[in-house]
Amino acid sequence: MPQLYRILTAILAFTGCLSLVISGELNPLMSIAGIGLFPGYYRFLKGMSHAPRWAIGGFSVLTLLIFFFDSLIVSNDYFIGVAHLTIAFQAIKSFDLKEPWDHLQVYFMSLLQLIIASELTHSIAFGVIFMLFLVALVAAMVIAHFMKEGTTFPGSSRNDKVGIKKPVIYISLLALLITVIFFVSTPRVPGGIWGKSHAKSIRTAGFSERVDFGSFGDVKLDPTVVMRVELSGNVEGPYYWRGMTLNHFDGISWMDTFKEKAWIYKEDGRFNIKPFKKEGAIIQRIFLEPMDTDVVFGLSEIAAVEARGTILLMDDAGALFLPAKKGKRFDYIVYSVSDMPVLKGNISDYLQLPAGIEKISKLAHGITERKDKDLDKVIKIEKYLRQNYTYSLSTYSPSNGISPIEDFLFNSKKGYCEHYATSMVLMLRAVGIPARIVTGFSGGELNEYGGYIIVRQSNAHSWVEAVIDGKWKRFDPTPTVLFERPSALALYIDMLRLKWDRYVVAFSISDQKEIVKVISVPFKMPQMPDFRLHRFYGVIYVLLPIACIVLIIFLLRHIEIRRYGFVTAQYMKLRKAVKNKGAKITLSSTTSEVKREAVNLGMDSKIAEFINLYEKYRFGGKEMKGEDRGRYQRLIIEIKRQFKS
């Protein structure tokens, strides 16, 4: 067995296991059996004997028992349990590789691991691993075929050896082309293969019906990317990616008391919240990472949403929810307008104050005592907070009997966005202005390589909306904070991730239609009726993959891949020429039988000389060169010419 074949088997086994590891969803303890791959394949590559049958059988049974324990108790997830099981079986198999069938088991297990990993992660690293797997699998299959044919390989002392470089390159490219065609032409289905997402959701703050005070402290230090936004339309920063509103404060926590949600159904492929003109809208295509929330983020005011799913939910405060996206990578399009919404519902919901804030109320009245208009009062309080307090993530719990807001306003005078926003809302309500907390993300980094905005957990933010002249208006009392910009390399890598998410992970039926439209442009007939146009596109959509498959078959039949070395290749031409003249030549025919059949067809002594040279160099361990090589090649030409005459 060629050493290269052994190495490829090891690569395929490690590739399958690595695809699961990079997902970050495995339990390290339940995956510890994967360590056995290293000694197992070390022994295999060194040609050592395989493990005893009783050991392989015993560990296999133990692995199955651990699998049930893992699936039911530890991971409590059958899907993750299977992932752990495949790693254990790969490790066991590395000690038990004897027959060619054993190698096929490794290949199949690796393929299964890649299928599982495709559901656990959509990382671009998975794409790289898949390409490595594809090339290694093709190379292994090519070598296996040559081994069956009895061919030798580079590094062998025998003369009749072949290179596998060209076959591997040709077949890998064709396999990749088939994969791309299959990917592009396969109908898109909503959701994952297994009906739910297994990717770990990003823990967020401020996007549920109840948020404890201080919840933003940890996430403001987290650089994890939560979404990427392609923005078009007339819009300038700062950007406020609005999520939810919170209206009730009990002194420690903010709550959303609007439990009932209205259902919005799709019309013309999108969820319409309010009338708008598409030409004047701010359009945002948002690629959202898996998050533990159903909230739809977007710039205010959201007028429409294009997304997968059949319903959109909206509460009385205008927050939007898409149940289909929770815990999954999700992309959707938001259409926003600049007009803020009018105040709806009971005004008392936005004037509620907890007990014991007399000191805060007195401060608010003192700040606004010379202002008569609500807008002037709001601006005065916002300016006061910005100028007299310091932004800081280093906060501490206040003494007993002192609320976090009182401590912020009168003692520490240090805090982050939640302190600022809560203080402003309480002071506005104290002077009779309806106000509420809004949670979401602010700002983001412009990635000039891809022309999109990166929004991270550290961009999590809370701000204020107050009622001015019957409409909600946004205010932000938190001072501007500058964060360190990522390096150019980091931004370029992130751009590649977005392209991967956009054109691979988020590839949709609309993208398929766009490809069909582009390809069908040269064939498009002007002023074609709509019903005929749709029928025409349908025909193109069906014929395109069929045409590609026919092209691939044509290439497979006409690309010559050298399966044999020079000596055997010329001999195979002789066999083919003799067979084409009507001789009874089979795969098992010996050289003597081929010579006898050729003589019966009237061949002269050239056939005997040719076969003598073949046997001398094919089995003699010498390399054919010089005069013999030229003579050998001339003989086959003369023999074939004689057959044609």
Salt bridges, closest charged atoms under 4 A:
ASP70 OD2 - HIS84 ND1 2.60
ASP77 OD2 - HIS198 NE2 3.71
ASP96 OD2 - LYS93 NZ 3.62
ASP96 OD1 - LYS98 NZ 2.61
ASP102 OD1 - LYS93 NZ 2.99
GLU149 OE2 - ARG563 NH2 3.16
ASP160 OD2 - ARG618 NE 3.16
GLU209 OE1 - LYS259 NZ 2.91
GLU209 OE2 - LYS261 NZ 3.63
ASP212 OD1 - ARG210 NE 3.88
ASP250 OD2 - ARG210 NH2 3.72
GLU289 OE2 - ARG228 NH1 3.24
GLU289 OE1 - ARG329 NE 3.26
ASP331 OD2 - ARG285 NH2 2.84
ASP331 OD1 - ARG308 NH1 3.33
GLU445 OE2 - ARG456 NE 2.81
GLU448 OE1 - ARG485 NH2 2.65
GLU465 OE2 - ARG242 NE 2.97
GLU465 OE1 - ARG436 NH2 2.79
ASP476 OD2 - HIS461 NE2 2.87
ASP494 OD1 - ARG228 NH2 2.78
ASP501 OD2 - ARG228 NH1 3.93
ASP511 OD1 - ARG502 NH2 2.81
GLU609 OE1 - ARG631 NH2 2.93
ASP628 OD2 - LYS616 NZ 3.94
GLU638 OE1 - LYS606 NZ 3.41
